[in-house]
Amino acid sequence: MKQDLWRYALLRWQDRDFEQACLHLQDDFQVPVSLLLCGLWLAECGKQPDALVGRRMAEVAEQFEADYLRPLRAVRRKAGEDSRLPEFKRQLQQVELEGERWLLTTLPALCDNLLPAGVRVDPMGWLLVLVPELAQCEELQAAMNKLVAL
């Protein structure tokens, strides 16, 4: 199951519109892309949204983002502004990607006990569980709806 999410993420990331929608949610709303990918994947797998599991996944993803990925991303972006550091920026991108991979192979372990829904699962159900702020912010809702439509 762990590798399935990573493969799913790599496949979805090939769609430029999907990538841009995720980056918009990440940069403008501080939503971890790993949570978006995990929620969409779980819905596609037909797993019933679970608030307790969703909160735990959000805690893990948000803590990892805050501790590692956001600081690393900031350094990578700063290095990208310096024409003398293309190799350094590339190496930072590789480390950031490894962090994303680690997170996307860790989150599924929290979902092992989820039961199949038995019916089609609306991805917004999972996204509401993973990003509860979605219910209170129209801009976030619009961005999330755009993502789900892709």
Summary of the structure (lengths in Angstrom):
residues: 150
radius of gyration: 15.6
end to end distance: 23.2
largest distance: 54.8
contacts: 445
relative contact order: 0.21
helix: 79%
strand: 1%
